[in-house]
Amino acid sequence: MAKTKKNRHIGEGLSDYVRRRRAADPDYARLHDEQFDKVQLARRIRALRQTQKLSQNDLAEVTGTTQSAIARLESGRFAPRLDVLQRVARALGKRLDVRLIPVPQS
C-alpha cells in the first residue's frame, strides 16, 4: 500500500494560513496587502451602490461605462483607474480621497 502524505493545511483556518504565510514570506505579505486593498475597495463600491438601490446597469449609465466594467470593478480582481474611480464616486455622491500613508516597518 502506498504511503500518503498528510496535508498540513487540513483543519487550518484561512486567517491562520494567511498569518503564517505573511510571517514567513515578505513578498506574500506585500502581495496579500495589495490584493486585500482592491477587494476592500470593491466591496465598498458594491455596498454603496446597493444602499442607493442602483443596479450595475444604472451605475454604468451614470458613469459613462458598461455594466461589465462595473462588474469587473466590483470583483476586486483588477486595479481600477483613478478616472473611473472618480466618476463612480461622483455617481454615488462621494468624493474620491487617495492617500499615501506610512507603511509600518517590519
C-alpha angles and dihedrals in degrees: 000000000000117000113238124214117238113238106233091202095063109108093015117123121231094247090052091049093049092046091051094047093046091052093049101042125038091192090055090050092052094047092045091053092049092050093043090054091053092049092048091051092048092050091049093051092048092048092050091048092049093046088056089048093239123149121221087254091054092051092045092053093050093047095044096243138100132275090243090056090053090048090052090049091050092047091070091218096110133052107240122224116251094240090056091049090050092053092046092048091051091048089053093048093253138117121233113238115189116186138180108217131183117268115226111249114242 
